[in-house]
Every structure is written in C-alpha cells, then in structure tokens.
Amino acid sequence: MSCVPFFSALVLAADQFLIEPAGRVEDAARAQAAGDEVRVWALARAKDALFTAWKQELADAAEQVAARQASRKTPRTYGDYREMLREKDLDAVLIAPPDHWHALPMIAAVEAGADVYVQKPTAVDVVESQAMLSAARKHGRVVQVGTQRRSTPHLIEARDTIVKEGRLGKVAFVDVYCYYHMRARENPPDATPPDYLDYDMWTGPAPMRPYNPLVHPRSWRAFMEYGNGIVGDMCVHMLDMVRWMLGLGWPRSVSSSGGILVDKASKANITDTQTATFDFGDVKIVWNHRTWGRSPDPDYPWGATFYGDKGTLRASVMGYDFAPEGGGAAIHKDVTYELEQYPEDKTEKDLEKHVAPAIRVHMKDFLSAIARGGRPVADIEQGHISSASCILANLSMRLGRTLVWNADKGEVVGDPEASALLRRPYRAPWVHPDPVTI
C-alpha cells in the first residue's frame, strides 16, 4: 500500500455522455489496483433525464465500482453533477465527457474544493482553458490533464536516456503525425434524439445542431461544435510529448492549412487533411494528419520523429527507435505490457492494453501530487499550453494566416479578429467562464 491517503472520488464520466463508460470509471479502479487506496464515493451524469436506460446504466456503473473497491461500498448516484458538487464532500473528480463539457465541470469541481483529473484537450476554446488554469490556481487544487505520454514508461526512458543525455545533439525539427483512418465516413440523416438522451443537456454550451446518430455514442469527434478535430484529439498528445521531452513552453507562432480534401461525402465537418507548424524559435514542430492513404512509416502511424545533428528518434505509444548519425548501435524498445502483474488487463473490456501502464503511472502521479501538495506531471498549465496551441492551429487554418502568440497577455499579436475568436459564443443559459473574474 502506498502512502497516498484514503480519499473519496467523484467520477464524472460516461453515463450521460457515453464515452467508454466502463473504461473511465475503471481508471480509478486501476489506480487502486496499482496500490493506492481510492474509494469511488459518487457517480453522476450531467442531468437526470428520468429515463430507465440512463438509470440502469448508472446503477450498473455503481455496482461495478462497488465490486472493485476494497470497501465494497456502493457509490452514491446523482442525476446532476452540480447537485453532487454542492455537497462539497468529495476529494477528487475525474472528468471525461466530450471536449465541450470539460471546462464548466472542472471549474465547478475546484470551486467545490476537489482536485481534478480532466481528459485532454483541456477545452474547446482558448479562453475556456485560460479560465480552467485560473480556477485551479485560485483555489489551490491539483489538476492533472490526461496527456499520458508524460507517464508512458518507455517514453520516459527515451527522454531520460537519449534526449536528456544529448545523444540526439541539437534538435531543430520534429515531425508529429497521425495517419489513422479515424474520421467518421458515414453520412446518416439527421434524426430525432433517442428517448433516453437529454440532447439539450448533452449539447450544453455548444451550438445546437440537429441531432445526428453519429454524435451518440463516441463519434461526436466528427463535429467541430464539440471539439477541435484530429488536431485537438491526436496532435495534442504528440505536441505535449515533444514539449515535455525537449522542455519547451509556448510556441512563438502557429500556422496551419488543410481541409476536407478527399472524403467530402461524410457528415463529419472536421478536416481529413491538415498540416500545422508550431514555431518555438530554434525548434520547429510540424504536424500532419491524413485520414486517407498510407502512413509513410507503417511502424509509426501515430507518433513523433525528432531530428538532431547526432541522431534521430522515432517515438510512439508502441515503442521507440534511436538511430545515431555516422554509425553506432541503434536502439529499439517496444512498449512494456504488464499483463502478468495486472492480469485484469487481459480481460478488461475496451482497454487498450498497450496504454494500461501509462494510465496507471499517470493516475498514481495524480494521487501522489495530492498527497504531497505539489504539481502533477501533466499539470493544468502544461495541458493548457498544449491544448491552446492546437486550438490556435485550427484558428490559423480558419483565418488563412499565421498567428503570432503573446503568452503573457494571452492574445494573438496585432490581430483583433483572431483574438476575438479565442472565446466561442456559449449557448444560453450557459455562461462562458472568464479567467479574470473566475
């Protein structure tokens, strides 16, 4: 048993939003299995639509958690996360709904005195993300962002033994990329929301668009109304990883181009092709995604390639490869599975087995930060920088010009039009959070 103290935890996960419902609840259970004493004390949806299907799913989640935690106690269940937070007896919150529902629950949780684990990206617009950072600092809460590459064992090894040891030499350019065919290709007609879904609440502060079966469940990422496309989903992971490995802060400028170039028949309105350049001065990071065609490197369909004057490093969730310049021994490392140490990984529904070790390390780091009162490895400020940089890339593509960023002022330099787009309109009655008045 570790020294992490016993605490109660709220899990705001999938009951209302249907994003891998079992998996998000089980993240806390995996942290417990790794040796930390955690009690899941309460579960909530965004709002109780008073339909049997939702009630049964929430009851099933509570039963599952009760079976997994040492106390065997059944968590309290609620129909509205705001009602649960008003009780102010929760120590930690896990937030994993669609991206457009990250900011408001996270801010409400820290205001209620809870520490928070929030999934990436931090937000849909830059000002939301700024407000989340401001709220975390104002209330002195630990906030860990779900950018788990910082906790991936083989990537920690690559950073410590190759990057930090100077084996790459001067790194001036990094390719980051994703060539997964992950964009929704269907074009179903709009329809009436199912009886069990409170679609108005599901939409929340996002623009109201006609209900389409693609949004429920899982394929909501097909629409920019709820997120930031593949840049906000996949680039944020790799950009954050590179920043962490190289010790980078904010980019000086961001530029991007792309669009829907091939798959014009899909209902999806996110890009199928996009390039973005993050300019850090002496280091340029260039993102590419295509949801069509082949990956240039079949072994690295999603990852990063670091180019140094002494060597090249390819890194991904599946492993890494280092090749020194001018000869010398290459290094190859595969992801380390933990199937024998944690046999539940073999049977866990919907678990990506190769990322289970990173989930455990990331959750334990969150708990450790709470125990010691320090910052976690993926602190909200780091998540904000990576998330906002990706949002700026999408704004650059939308406006058709490079955006120069003033990190101190939190605005685009000399571009009032771009700065005005840092805050998206909220749908009434929801009120956009303000980092100044939070």
N, C-alpha and C positions, 0 to 999 in steps of 0.2 A: 504494500500500500504506500503510495507516495504521501508527501507532506501537504498536498493540496487539501484545503479544508472542505468539509462537508458543506454543500450548498444546494439550494433548490434552483430549479431551472425551468424557465418557460420556453417552449418550443413553438414559435410561430412558423408553421411550415405549410404543409400541403393540403390540409383538409379543405380549405376554401379554394386554394389556387391550383391544386392538383399538379404539383411539380414533384415528381418522385416522392410520393407521400411517405412510403416506408423509409426510404433512404435518409431523408432529412431527420426524421425522428431518431433513426438509429445512429446518426453521427454522435449524439450524446452518449448513447449506449456503448458505442465503440470506444469512446474516451474512457468510460467506466471500465470496460473490459481490459483496457491498457493499464489499469492500475490506479485510476483516480476515482475517488468516492464522489459520485454525482447522483443526485436524485432529480428526476424529472417530476416536477411538482404540479405543473399545469400545462394544458394544451389549449390552443384557441384557433378559431377561424377568424376571418376578418369580420364576418357578421353572420348571425344565425338566420338562414333563410327558412327555417322551420319545415324543412323537408326531410323525410325519413332517410333518404340516401346520405345526406350530409351527417345526420345524427349517427347513423350506423358507422360511417367511416371514422368519425371522431371517437366513437366508443371502441371501435376496433383498434385504433391507434393507442388509446389509453390502456386497453387490455394488453397490447403488445409490449408497451413500456413497462407496465407492472410486472410482467413475466421476466423482464430482463434486468430490472434493477434489484439490488440486494435487499432493499426494504420490502419488496413485493407490494408496495402501496400503489394504489391506482391514482393517477394524477387527476386533479380537478379539471373539469372541462368547461369551456365557456363558448358563447356564441359570438363574442366581440372582444378583440384584443384590448380595446380601450377599457372595457369593464374589468378585465383581468389586471391590467396595469394600475388601475385605480386602487387596488388593494395594497400595493406597494410592499409586498412581502416576498418578492422574487429577487434572486441574486443575479441571475444570468438569463439572457434571452438569445435564442437562435432565430435569425430572420432569413427566410429563404423563399419568399414569394417571387412573382415576376418582378423585373427590374423597376417598373413604375411604382411598386409598392415597397421599395426599400427605405426611402428617406423618412416618411412620416412615422412608421412604427419604430425605426431606430431612434429617432429623436424623442418620441414618447417614452421609450424604454429607459434611456439615460436620464430623462427628466424624472422618471419614477424611481431612480436610484439603482438601476440594474446595469451590469456590464453586458456587453453585446458581442455576439459573433454574427456578422452580416455577410451575406453572399456578395460576390462581385457581380457586376461593377457596383460601385457604391450607389450610383444614382443614374437617372436618365439625362438630367441636365447639370451643368457645372455649378450653378448656384445651390441646387439641392445638396450637392456633395460638399460645397463650402459650409452650408448650414449644418450638415452632419458632423463635420470636423469641429465647428464652433461649439455645438452642443456637447460633444464628447469632452472637450477641454473645459468648458464652463462648469460641467457637473463632475469633472474629475473621474470619469469612468474609463475602464478598459474597453476598447473596441477593436476586435480582430476582424480583418476582411478575408474572405475566402479565396485568397490568391495562394494556393497551396504549393506552388512551385518553390516558394521560400522554405518549405518544410519537406521537400522531397529528398529522401536520403542520398540518392546518387547524384542529384544536382548540388546538394550541399558539398558532397565530396569533390565534384568538378570545380566548384567555386574555390574551395579551400586548397586543393592540391594542384590545380592547374592555373586558374585565373589569379588568385592571390599570390601564388608562388612565382608569378611573372613568366610562366612558360609560354604564354601567347605573345609576350613582348608588348609592343604598343598596339592596342586595339583601336582602330579608327572607323571600322564599319561592321555593322551587324545586320544580317538578314533575319527577319522574323516572318513567319508564313503559316498558312493553313490551306491545304488543298482537299480537305474533306468535302464530299458531296452532301453537305448538311443543310442546304437551303430547301425549304418545302417546295415541291414541284407540282402539287395538286392545285386545282382551281375549283373547289366546290362552291356552289351557290350560297349566298347569304341565307340565313335561316332564322327561325325563332329560337331563342335560347332554351335549353332543356329546363324542365320544371324545377330540377334540383339546384340550378345555378342562379344565384342572385347576380345577374350580369351587370347591373348598375353598380353594385358594390365591387365586383371583380374589376370593373373599369376604373373605379375610384377617381383619382385626379387626372387620369389620362383622357385624351379626347374620346368622345363616344363615337364609335363606328358601328355599322351594322354587325350584328353577331354573325360570326362565321365559324363553322366547325373546326377550322384549323387552330383557333386560339385555345381550344379546350379538349383535352389537356396537351401540354408540352409544346405545341407548335406556335405558341404566341410569339416566339422569337422571329417569326416570319414578318412581323409588322413593326415598323419604326415607332408606332404610337406607344409601344410597351417597352422598348429597349433601344439599343444602338447597333443593331445588326450584328454581323460577324465580327466587326471591329470591336464592339463592346462586349462580345461574348468570348472570343478566342484571342484576339490581339492583346487584350488587357492582361491575360495570363503571361504571354511571352514578353511583352514590353516590361511588365513588372519584374519578371525573372531577370531580364537583361539589366534593368536598372539596379536591382539588388546585387547581382554578380559584379557589376562594374562600379557600384557606388555612385550612381547618377541621381540627380534631383529632377528639376523641371526641364523640359526642352525649351530652347530659346524660341523656336518657331515650329509650326506644324503645317504641312501641306498634304493634300490628298486629291486623288482623282479616281474616277471609276463610275459604275452604274450598273444597270441591268442590261448587259450586253448580249447575252445568249438566251437565257430562259425567260422570254417575255410572256409566256403563256401562263405562268404561275400566278396565283393570287397574291403571293408574297410581294412586299414592296421594299425589301432590303436588297442591297447590291448583291449581284452574283460575281462581281469582279471589282477589286479595289486595291489601290496602292496608296500608302501613306508614308511620308518621310518625317521623322522626328529628329530635329536638328539640335544636338547637345553641344555645339561648338566643334571640338576636336573629335567628337564621335557622332556618326550618323547612324540612325537605326531606321531601316526601311521595311515596312510591312507589305506583304502581298497575300491576297486570298483570291482563289477561284473555286467556284463550286461546280466546275465542269473541267473536262480534260484530265490529264495525268499529273501527278506530282513529279517535279524534276528529280527528286530523290525518293524512291519508293520506301527507303528505310526511315525517312524523316518527312512524313506528310504534314506534320504539325510540330514546329519547333523553332530553333534559333541556330544560326551559324555565325560564330564570332571569327572575324578575320584579324589576325595580328601579324606583325612582321616576323615573328618567330614561330608561328604555328596557327592552326585552325581548329576550332572546337565546334562540333555539332552537338546539340543538346535537345532532349525532348523528354516527355513523360516515360518513354520506354527505355532510355539509356543515354549514353554519350559516347562520342568518339573524338579523340585528340590525335592530330597528325602534325608532328613538328616539321618545320622547314629544314631543308638540307639534310634529310635523313634522320636517323634516330628511331627509337622504338615508338610505335603508335600505341595508343591506349584505348581499349574498348571496355565499356561497362554496361551491363544490362540492368534493368530495374530489378530490385530485390523484392521478391514476393515473401509474404510472411504467413503462408498457408499452414505451416506446422505450428508456429507459435500461436496463431489465431485461427483455429480450424473453422470458425464461423464464416470466415472469408470464402470458404469453398461453397457454401450453400446460401449465402445472403442474397436475397432477391435484388436484382438490378444493380448490384455492386460491381464497379469496375475494379477488378482485383488488383490491377497494377497501381492504382492510386490509393488503395487502402492504407499502406504505410504512411503516405503523406497526410491523409486525413487524420490518422492517429497522432502523428507528431504535431500537426497544426492545432488540433484540439487540446493536446496536452500543453502546448505553448500558451494557448489562451488561458487555461486553468492556472498555469504557473504564473502568468502575468498578474492574474487576480490575486494570487496568494502573496506575491512579493510586492504588489503595488507598482509595477513597472509597465513599460510598453511592450506589447507583443511583437513578434517578428513581422507581422503584416498589419502594423498599426494603422488606424484610420487615416492618418496623414499620408502614409505611403500608398494606401489604397486610393485615396483621393487624387494624388498626383497621377497615378497610372490610369485611373478611370477618366479623369477630366482630360487628360491628354488624348485619349481615344475619342471622347466626345468632340474635342476640338478638331480632330481629323475629319469627322463627319461634317462638322460645320464648314471646314475648309472646302470639302468636296461640294457641298451645297452652294457655297458662295463663289466657288471657282477661283479662289486666290489663297495665297499663303497667309497664315495668321501668326503674327508676332505676339508672344505672350509675355505679360508683365506679371510674374508670380507674386510680387509683393502687393500689387494693387488688385490682383485677381481679375484682370481685364485684358482685352485684346488691344494692343498698342495702335493708336491712330485709326481705329475702325469702329465707330459707334454702332454701325449696323451689326457687325459681328458681336460686339459686346452685348447688344440688346437681345441677341439670341442665346445668351448664356442662361437665361431664365425662360423656360417654356411656360405658356399660359396653363393654369390649372382649371379644371372643370369645377364649377360650383357644385356643392358648397365647400369644397376642399380649398384650403388656403396654402399657398406656396410658402415654405419656410424661408426666413430671411437670416443670413448669417450674422447680421449686425444686431438684430433685435431678438434673436433666439433665446 
